[in-house]
């Protein structure tokens, strides 16, 4: 009864175009999130830093 209501899954060994788009968006989201995280960490680390002057010779 339930098996007649569920569509048969046909797998041809490749992802669909929609799956590639979702995969690309997730990849960009992860890379973008990591970039944002490291950027915020660098900005926070430089917040109290003084300007460095070269040593006098």
BARO-549672 format. One record per residue (C-alpha): x, y negated, z negated. Coordinates in Angstrom, 1 decimal. Each point is the difference from the previous one (the first is absolute). Layout:
N
> X | Y | Z;
...
END
This chain:
57
> 0.0 | 0.0 | 0.0;
> 2.6 | -2.6 | -1.0;
> 2.5 | 1.3 | 2.6;
> -2.5 | -0.9 | 2.7;
> -0.1 | -3.7 | -1.2;
> 3.8 | -0.4 | -0.1;
> 1.6 | -0.9 | 3.3;
> 2.7 | 2.3 | 1.3;
> 3.5 | -1.4 | -0.3;
> 2.1 | 0.2 | 3.2;
> 3.6 | -0.8 | -0.6;
> 2.2 | -0.5 | 3.1;
> 3.3 | -0.6 | -1.7;
> -0.1 | -3.8 | 0.3;
> -1.3 | -3.0 | -1.9;
> -2.8 | -2.1 | 1.4;
> 0.5 | -3.7 | 0.9;
> -1.9 | -0.9 | -3.2;
> 2.3 | 2.1 | -2.1;
> 3.0 | -1.7 | 1.5;
> -1.4 | -3.5 | -0.7;
> -0.8 | 0.9 | -3.6;
> 3.5 | 1.6 | -0.4;
> 1.6 | -3.2 | 1.4;
> -2.1 | -2.3 | -2.3;
> 1.0 | 2.1 | -3.0;
> 3.6 | -0.1 | 1.0;
> -0.1 | -3.8 | 0.4;
> -1.8 | -0.4 | -3.3;
> 2.7 | 2.0 | -1.9;
> 2.9 | -1.8 | 1.7;
> -1.7 | -3.4 | -0.5;
> -0.6 | 0.8 | -3.7;
> 3.6 | 1.0 | -0.5;
> 1.2 | -3.1 | 1.7;
> -2.3 | -2.2 | -2.1;
> 1.1 | 1.8 | -3.2;
> 3.7 | -0.5 | 0.7;
> -0.6 | -3.6 | 1.0;
> -1.8 | -0.8 | -3.2;
> 2.8 | 1.7 | -2.0;
> 2.7 | -2.0 | 1.7;
> -2.0 | -3.3 | -0.5;
> -0.5 | 0.9 | -3.7;
> 3.7 | 0.8 | -0.4;
> 1.0 | -3.4 | 1.5;
> -2.4 | -2.1 | -1.9;
> 2.3 | -0.9 | -2.9;
> 3.3 | 0.2 | 2.0;
> 2.2 | -3.0 | 0.2;
> 1.8 | -1.1 | 3.2;
> 3.4 | 1.6 | 0.3;
> 2.9 | -2.3 | 0.9;
> 3.3 | 1.3 | 1.5;
> 2.9 | 0.2 | -2.4;
> 2.4 | -3.0 | 0.1;
> 3.5 | 0.8 | 1.1;
END
